[in-house]
Amino acid sequence: MSGGAVIGWDMGAALQLGAALGLSPLIIAELLPPIEAAMVRKTNEEI
């Protein structure tokens, strides 16, 4: 695929996954944005 890019994660799904793992929603909301930014950047470097 040429010209594609990832712009972000489905944060609702990420919050549900964290909840299923027993994580506090406050912790998830605090930690996910910087993790998402790093993962999106790395994914876009590879596509």
PDB file of N, CA, C and O in Angstrom:
ATOM      1  N   MET A   1       0.852  -1.178   0.000  1.00  0.00           N
ATOM      2  CA  MET A   1       0.000   0.000   0.000  1.00  0.00           C
ATOM      3  C   MET A   1       0.891   1.232   0.000  1.00  0.00           C
ATOM      4  O   MET A   1       1.750   1.383   0.868  1.00  0.00           O
ATOM      5  N   SER A   2       0.693   2.080  -0.940  1.00  0.00           N
ATOM      6  CA  SER A   2       1.498   3.281  -1.045  1.00  0.00           C
ATOM      7  C   SER A   2       0.687   4.496  -0.627  1.00  0.00           C
ATOM      8  O   SER A   2      -0.488   4.617  -0.975  1.00  0.00           O
ATOM      9  N   GLY A   3       1.314   5.391   0.118  1.00  0.00           N
ATOM     10  CA  GLY A   3       0.659   6.623   0.506  1.00  0.00           C
ATOM     11  C   GLY A   3      -0.251   6.514   1.712  1.00  0.00           C
ATOM     12  O   GLY A   3      -0.931   7.481   2.055  1.00  0.00           O
ATOM     13  N   GLY A   4      -0.282   5.368   2.363  1.00  0.00           N
ATOM     14  CA  GLY A   4      -1.125   5.197   3.544  1.00  0.00           C
ATOM     15  C   GLY A   4      -0.395   5.637   4.800  1.00  0.00           C
ATOM     16  O   GLY A   4       0.830   5.754   4.822  1.00  0.00           O
ATOM     17  N   ALA A   5      -1.162   5.876   5.831  1.00  0.00           N
ATOM     18  CA  ALA A   5      -0.575   6.241   7.118  1.00  0.00           C
ATOM     19  C   ALA A   5      -1.538   5.880   8.238  1.00  0.00           C
ATOM     20  O   ALA A   5      -2.757   5.900   8.064  1.00  0.00           O
ATOM     21  N   VAL A   6      -0.972   5.555   9.377  1.00  0.00           N
ATOM     22  CA  VAL A   6      -1.757   5.332  10.584  1.00  0.00           C
ATOM     23  C   VAL A   6      -1.863   6.674  11.293  1.00  0.00           C
ATOM     24  O   VAL A   6      -0.858   7.365  11.463  1.00  0.00           O
ATOM     25  N   ILE A   7      -3.068   7.052  11.709  1.00  0.00           N
ATOM     26  CA  ILE A   7      -3.223   8.337  12.393  1.00  0.00           C
ATOM     27  C   ILE A   7      -3.557   8.186  13.870  1.00  0.00           C
ATOM     28  O   ILE A   7      -3.538   9.164  14.617  1.00  0.00           O
ATOM     29  N   GLY A   8      -3.858   6.976  14.286  1.00  0.00           N
ATOM     30  CA  GLY A   8      -4.149   6.773  15.706  1.00  0.00           C
ATOM     31  C   GLY A   8      -4.768   5.417  15.949  1.00  0.00           C
ATOM     32  O   GLY A   8      -5.020   4.648  15.021  1.00  0.00           O
ATOM     33  N   TRP A   9      -5.008   5.142  17.215  1.00  0.00           N
ATOM     34  CA  TRP A   9      -5.624   3.888  17.640  1.00  0.00           C
ATOM     35  C   TRP A   9      -7.088   4.107  17.934  1.00  0.00           C
ATOM     36  O   TRP A   9      -7.537   5.240  18.109  1.00  0.00           O
ATOM     37  N   ASP A  10      -7.823   3.029  17.988  1.00  0.00           N
ATOM     38  CA  ASP A  10      -9.207   3.046  18.464  1.00  0.00           C
ATOM     39  C   ASP A  10      -9.121   3.097  19.988  1.00  0.00           C
ATOM     40  O   ASP A  10      -8.972   2.064  20.641  1.00  0.00           O
ATOM     41  N   MET A  11      -9.217   4.302  20.550  1.00  0.00           N
ATOM     42  CA  MET A  11      -9.008   4.464  21.990  1.00  0.00           C
ATOM     43  C   MET A  11     -10.102   3.795  22.814  1.00  0.00           C
ATOM     44  O   MET A  11      -9.846   3.354  23.935  1.00  0.00           O
ATOM     45  N   GLY A  12     -11.309   3.715  22.279  1.00  0.00           N
ATOM     46  CA  GLY A  12     -12.371   3.004  22.989  1.00  0.00           C
ATOM     47  C   GLY A  12     -12.010   1.543  23.177  1.00  0.00           C
ATOM     48  O   GLY A  12     -12.203   0.976  24.253  1.00  0.00           O
ATOM     49  N   ALA A  13     -11.483   0.939  22.118  1.00  0.00           N
ATOM     50  CA  ALA A  13     -11.058  -0.460  22.198  1.00  0.00           C
ATOM     51  C   ALA A  13      -9.869  -0.602  23.143  1.00  0.00           C
ATOM     52  O   ALA A  13      -9.793  -1.568  23.902  1.00  0.00           O
ATOM     53  N   ALA A  14      -8.952   0.342  23.102  1.00  0.00           N
ATOM     54  CA  ALA A  14      -7.792   0.288  23.996  1.00  0.00           C
ATOM     55  C   ALA A  14      -8.226   0.400  25.455  1.00  0.00           C
ATOM     56  O   ALA A  14      -7.684  -0.290  26.319  1.00  0.00           O
ATOM     57  N   LEU A  15      -9.194   1.260  25.729  1.00  0.00           N
ATOM     58  CA  LEU A  15      -9.709   1.389  27.099  1.00  0.00           C
ATOM     59  C   LEU A  15     -10.401   0.112  27.545  1.00  0.00           C
ATOM     60  O   LEU A  15     -10.250  -0.306  28.693  1.00  0.00           O
ATOM     61  N   GLN A  16     -11.152  -0.507  26.658  1.00  0.00           N
ATOM     62  CA  GLN A  16     -11.820  -1.769  26.993  1.00  0.00           C
ATOM     63  C   GLN A  16     -10.804  -2.879  27.238  1.00  0.00           C
ATOM     64  O   GLN A  16     -10.973  -3.683  28.155  1.00  0.00           O
ATOM     65  N   LEU A  17      -9.762  -2.928  26.433  1.00  0.00           N
ATOM     66  CA  LEU A  17      -8.716  -3.928  26.621  1.00  0.00           C
ATOM     67  C   LEU A  17      -8.042  -3.739  27.978  1.00  0.00           C
ATOM     68  O   LEU A  17      -7.820  -4.705  28.708  1.00  0.00           O
ATOM     69  N   GLY A  18      -7.720  -2.495  28.307  1.00  0.00           N
ATOM     70  CA  GLY A  18      -7.115  -2.216  29.609  1.00  0.00           C
ATOM     71  C   GLY A  18      -8.025  -2.618  30.755  1.00  0.00           C
ATOM     72  O   GLY A  18      -7.571  -3.187  31.747  1.00  0.00           O
ATOM     73  N   ALA A  19      -9.311  -2.323  30.617  1.00  0.00           N
ATOM     74  CA  ALA A  19     -10.278  -2.700  31.652  1.00  0.00           C
ATOM     75  C   ALA A  19     -10.348  -4.217  31.790  1.00  0.00           C
ATOM     76  O   ALA A  19     -10.431  -4.738  32.902  1.00  0.00           O
ATOM     77  N   ALA A  20     -10.315  -4.924  30.665  1.00  0.00           N
ATOM     78  CA  ALA A  20     -10.346  -6.389  30.704  1.00  0.00           C
ATOM     79  C   ALA A  20      -9.104  -6.951  31.394  1.00  0.00           C
ATOM     80  O   ALA A  20      -9.143  -8.036  31.974  1.00  0.00           O
ATOM     81  N   LEU A  21      -8.011  -6.208  31.324  1.00  0.00           N
ATOM     82  CA  LEU A  21      -6.781  -6.625  31.990  1.00  0.00           C
ATOM     83  C   LEU A  21      -6.743  -6.190  33.451  1.00  0.00           C
ATOM     84  O   LEU A  21      -5.788  -6.480  34.172  1.00  0.00           O
ATOM     85  N   GLY A  22      -7.801  -5.485  33.880  1.00  0.00           N
ATOM     86  CA  GLY A  22      -7.890  -5.067  35.275  1.00  0.00           C
ATOM     87  C   GLY A  22      -7.183  -3.764  35.592  1.00  0.00           C
ATOM     88  O   GLY A  22      -6.911  -3.476  36.758  1.00  0.00           O
ATOM     89  N   LEU A  23      -6.880  -2.968  34.568  1.00  0.00           N
ATOM     90  CA  LEU A  23      -6.198  -1.698  34.783  1.00  0.00           C
ATOM     91  C   LEU A  23      -7.198  -0.585  35.085  1.00  0.00           C
ATOM     92  O   LEU A  23      -8.320  -0.589  34.579  1.00  0.00           O
ATOM     93  N   SER A  24      -6.782   0.349  35.901  1.00  0.00           N
ATOM     94  CA  SER A  24      -7.607   1.503  36.235  1.00  0.00           C
ATOM     95  C   SER A  24      -7.794   2.386  34.998  1.00  0.00           C
ATOM     96  O   SER A  24      -6.828   2.652  34.284  1.00  0.00           O
ATOM     97  N   PRO A  25      -9.026   2.844  34.736  1.00  0.00           N
ATOM     98  CA  PRO A  25      -9.239   3.751  33.600  1.00  0.00           C
ATOM     99  C   PRO A  25      -8.388   5.020  33.692  1.00  0.00           C
ATOM    100  O   PRO A  25      -7.968   5.550  32.663  1.00  0.00           O
ATOM    101  N   LEU A  26      -8.131   5.509  34.892  1.00  0.00           N
ATOM    102  CA  LEU A  26      -7.294   6.705  35.043  1.00  0.00           C
ATOM    103  C   LEU A  26      -5.853   6.429  34.616  1.00  0.00           C
ATOM    104  O   LEU A  26      -5.217   7.266  33.975  1.00  0.00           O
ATOM    105  N   ILE A  27      -5.349   5.262  34.972  1.00  0.00           N
ATOM    106  CA  ILE A  27      -3.992   4.884  34.562  1.00  0.00           C
ATOM    107  C   ILE A  27      -3.929   4.724  33.047  1.00  0.00           C
ATOM    108  O   ILE A  27      -2.988   5.187  32.403  1.00  0.00           O
ATOM    109  N   ILE A  28      -4.936   4.066  32.487  1.00  0.00           N
ATOM    110  CA  ILE A  28      -4.981   3.863  31.037  1.00  0.00           C
ATOM    111  C   ILE A  28      -5.003   5.214  30.321  1.00  0.00           C
ATOM    112  O   ILE A  28      -4.257   5.427  29.365  1.00  0.00           O
ATOM    113  N   ALA A  29      -5.856   6.118  30.784  1.00  0.00           N
ATOM    114  CA  ALA A  29      -5.978   7.435  30.148  1.00  0.00           C
ATOM    115  C   ALA A  29      -4.681   8.230  30.254  1.00  0.00           C
ATOM    116  O   ALA A  29      -4.378   9.037  29.375  1.00  0.00           O
ATOM    117  N   GLU A  30      -3.923   8.014  31.304  1.00  0.00           N
ATOM    118  CA  GLU A  30      -2.659   8.722  31.489  1.00  0.00           C
ATOM    119  C   GLU A  30      -1.546   8.138  30.618  1.00  0.00           C
ATOM    120  O   GLU A  30      -0.737   8.878  30.059  1.00  0.00           O
ATOM    121  N   LEU A  31      -1.510   6.822  30.509  1.00  0.00           N
ATOM    122  CA  LEU A  31      -0.394   6.170  29.823  1.00  0.00           C
ATOM    123  C   LEU A  31      -0.591   5.964  28.325  1.00  0.00           C
ATOM    124  O   LEU A  31       0.386   5.948  27.576  1.00  0.00           O
ATOM    125  N   LEU A  32      -1.824   5.808  27.876  1.00  0.00           N
ATOM    126  CA  LEU A  32      -2.042   5.484  26.467  1.00  0.00           C
ATOM    127  C   LEU A  32      -1.607   6.567  25.473  1.00  0.00           C
ATOM    128  O   LEU A  32      -1.008   6.219  24.456  1.00  0.00           O
ATOM    129  N   PRO A  33      -1.870   7.847  25.702  1.00  0.00           N
ATOM    130  CA  PRO A  33      -1.494   8.835  24.674  1.00  0.00           C
ATOM    131  C   PRO A  33      -0.011   8.827  24.288  1.00  0.00           C
ATOM    132  O   PRO A  33       0.288   8.828  23.094  1.00  0.00           O
ATOM    133  N   PRO A  34       0.932   8.819  25.239  1.00  0.00           N
ATOM    134  CA  PRO A  34       2.333   8.780  24.789  1.00  0.00           C
ATOM    135  C   PRO A  34       2.716   7.452  24.139  1.00  0.00           C
ATOM    136  O   PRO A  34       3.540   7.424  23.225  1.00  0.00           O
ATOM    137  N   ILE A  35       2.122   6.351  24.606  1.00  0.00           N
ATOM    138  CA  ILE A  35       2.389   5.051  23.986  1.00  0.00           C
ATOM    139  C   ILE A  35       1.841   5.043  22.563  1.00  0.00           C
ATOM    140  O   ILE A  35       2.503   4.579  21.635  1.00  0.00           O
ATOM    141  N   GLU A  36       0.623   5.561  22.404  1.00  0.00           N
ATOM    142  CA  GLU A  36       0.005   5.620  21.076  1.00  0.00           C
ATOM    143  C   GLU A  36       0.862   6.446  20.122  1.00  0.00           C
ATOM    144  O   GLU A  36       1.089   6.039  18.983  1.00  0.00           O
ATOM    145  N   ALA A  37       1.336   7.598  20.577  1.00  0.00           N
ATOM    146  CA  ALA A  37       2.142   8.468  19.718  1.00  0.00           C
ATOM    147  C   ALA A  37       3.405   7.757  19.239  1.00  0.00           C
ATOM    148  O   ALA A  37       3.760   7.843  18.064  1.00  0.00           O
ATOM    149  N   ALA A  38       4.079   7.058  20.144  1.00  0.00           N
ATOM    150  CA  ALA A  38       5.301   6.346  19.771  1.00  0.00           C
ATOM    151  C   ALA A  38       5.002   5.212  18.795  1.00  0.00           C
ATOM    152  O   ALA A  38       5.734   5.019  17.824  1.00  0.00           O
ATOM    153  N   MET A  39       3.939   4.468  19.045  1.00  0.00           N
ATOM    154  CA  MET A  39       3.594   3.345  18.175  1.00  0.00           C
ATOM    155  C   MET A  39       3.155   3.817  16.788  1.00  0.00           C
ATOM    156  O   MET A  39       3.517   3.201  15.786  1.00  0.00           O
ATOM    157  N   VAL A  40       2.391   4.886  16.721  1.00  0.00           N
ATOM    158  CA  VAL A  40       1.955   5.424  15.426  1.00  0.00           C
ATOM    159  C   VAL A  40       3.167   5.910  14.635  1.00  0.00           C
ATOM    160  O   VAL A  40       3.278   5.651  13.437  1.00  0.00           O
ATOM    161  N   ARG A  41       4.073   6.618  15.311  1.00  0.00           N
ATOM    162  CA  ARG A  41       5.283   7.102  14.648  1.00  0.00           C
ATOM    163  C   ARG A  41       6.088   5.933  14.070  1.00  0.00           C
ATOM    164  O   ARG A  41       6.506   5.977  12.913  1.00  0.00           O
ATOM    165  N   LYS A  42       6.301   4.901  14.869  1.00  0.00           N
ATOM    166  CA  LYS A  42       7.094   3.745  14.427  1.00  0.00           C
ATOM    167  C   LYS A  42       6.392   2.993  13.296  1.00  0.00           C
ATOM    168  O   LYS A  42       7.033   2.586  12.327  1.00  0.00           O
ATOM    169  N   THR A  43       5.088   2.811  13.420  1.00  0.00           N
ATOM    170  CA  THR A  43       4.334   2.119  12.373  1.00  0.00           C
ATOM    171  C   THR A  43       4.432   2.879  11.056  1.00  0.00           C
ATOM    172  O   THR A  43       4.626   2.273  10.002  1.00  0.00           O
ATOM    173  N   ASN A  44       4.298   4.198  11.111  1.00  0.00           N
ATOM    174  CA  ASN A  44       4.365   5.000   9.888  1.00  0.00           C
ATOM    175  C   ASN A  44       5.763   4.998   9.272  1.00  0.00           C
ATOM    176  O   ASN A  44       5.901   5.141   8.057  1.00  0.00           O
ATOM    177  N   GLU A  45       6.798   4.840  10.092  1.00  0.00           N
ATOM    178  CA  GLU A  45       8.153   4.727   9.546  1.00  0.00           C
ATOM    179  C   GLU A  45       8.306   3.453   8.719  1.00  0.00           C
ATOM    180  O   GLU A  45       9.075   3.410   7.759  1.00  0.00           O
ATOM    181  N   GLU A  46       7.561   2.415   9.106  1.00  0.00           N
ATOM    182  CA  GLU A  46       7.722   1.113   8.465  1.00  0.00           C
ATOM    183  C   GLU A  46       6.804   0.896   7.264  1.00  0.00           C
ATOM    184  O   GLU A  46       6.979  -0.076   6.530  1.00  0.00           O
ATOM    185  N   ILE A  47       5.827   1.784   7.048  1.00  0.00           N
ATOM    186  CA  ILE A  47       4.950   1.601   5.880  1.00  0.00           C
ATOM    187  C   ILE A  47       5.286   2.571   4.775  1.00  0.00           C
ATOM    188  O   ILE A  47       4.647   2.554   3.723  1.00  0.00           O
TER     189      ILE A  47
END
